[in-house]
Amino acid sequence: MELLGIGARFFLLVNILKLPLSGSLNLITPSTLQDNLKCLPGVIAGILIGKWLIVRVPQRAFEWMVIGFSIIAGCRLLLTS
C-alpha cells in the first residue's frame, strides 16, 4: 500500500511539473480542459473502484495482472504503430 501511495505522489509531482511546458506549447486550451472535465466522472469511478479492489486482490495476483496488462499494452503499441 505504501508503494502505491509513493508511486501515485511521484506521478502527480511529475505531471504538475509538466504543466508550465504544456501551457507554453499551447497543449492546454479551454477546449482540452472541457474534454478533461468530461472525463472526471470516469476518473472518480476509477479511484473508488481502485480503492475497493486494492484491499481485495492478493499481492501475487496484482503483480501478475500488472505484468499481463504491460504485455498487452506493449503489443498494442508495437502492432498499431
Secondary structure, 3 states (H helix, E strand, C coil): CHHHHHHHHHHHHHHHHHHHHHHHCCCCCHHHHHHHHHHHHHHHHHHHHHHHHHCCCCHHHHHHHHHHHHHHHHHHHHHHC
